[in-house]
Amino acid sequence: MSGIEGRIAVVTGAASGIGVAVAELFAERGARVVGVDRSEAVRDAVAALPGTGHHAIVADLTAAGAADAVAAETAETAGGIDILVNSAGIVRLAPALELSDADWDATLAVNLTAAFRMARAAGRVMTAAGRGRVVTIASQAALIALDEHVAYGASKAAILGMTKVLAREWAPSGVTVNAISPTVVATPLGEQAWAGEKGEAMKALIPVGRFAQPREIAALIAYLADDDAAMITGENVVIDGGYSIV
């Protein structure tokens, strides 16, 4: 029996990429998934999940009040929130001297501010219930400087600081808060950022010689959401094929 069976799991960015992989794996293991995305495609993605009791919400989490509305709708339709996976994210690449204010602002709004607001909204439910799991996707770019990743790296490094504070504050209430930092993942977003020769050069720097698969990332998240991981909190778990070995 899976430790997430019967749990209510909110997954942001659930229309594609890592988010849909997480939603699929959680559903396979018996969780009830509430998939959130600004794309209408989340409806079809959630409808295709195995099992029953899943729910799709179309929402732009950068909008004021959106995270609280998602939490309220989840509580109304599913009865609570046991797990939050912050998977929604964007990448806007440019050398620092050329990055626009708009791209900086958008990156921080989606990758950091929306993740915090969603964690805060879910955290209120979880701390009141005395149990919960929050997992946010950071990146190897939070730890290692990558050319043209100034906004993305800054947003993901901030996720690590946020994770530690939330973990410390919420641990007495039975809520664990962790982050994971993948290397490049073979999603539409990852393939866009690392296309062609640039991507092949990056693979050559990863000791295992390839990018991560979405299912591998989902499996790590599922572990951190499980009862077996109750003593892990405030951590950033790196899953990078050895890229950051020093």
Secondary structure, 3 states (H helix, E strand, C coil): CCCCCCCEEEEECCCCHHHHHHHHHHHHCCCEEEEEECCCHHHHHHHCCCCCCCEEEECCCCCCCHHHHHHHHHHHHHCCCCEEEECCCCCCCECCCCCCHHHHHHHHHHHHHHHHHHHHHHHHHHHHHCCEEEEEECCHHHCCCCCCEHHHHHHHHHHHHHHHHHHHHHHHHCEEEEEEEECCECCHHHHHHCCHHHHHHHHHHCCCCCCECHHHHHHHHHHHHCHHHCCCCCCEEEECCCCCCC
